[in-house]
Amino acid sequence: MNQRDDRAPIAAAVIVDNGRVLLVRRRVNEGQLSWQFPAGEVEPEEPAEEAAVREAGEETGLTVHSV
């Protein structure tokens, strides 16, 4: 079976500072909480790297950059 996936791609940010990794706590199914990397949908024509930086800023309020 071959189905077309119309969902937007997702970009995630792995943020490391002095050996520590930043995770965000997000609600998933049925209101449960899950620890995840900051992530979200890539906007049309947006490079995945820029989407990861943008999503990290939106979700954490931090200014981050890619390396």
Beta strands, then each sheet from edge to edge (+ up, - down):
strand 1: 10-12
strand 2: 15-17
strand 3: 20-22
strand 4: 24-27
strand 5: 33-36
strand 6: 39-41
sheet 1: 1+ 6-
sheet 2: 2+ 3-
sheet 3: 4+ 5-
end
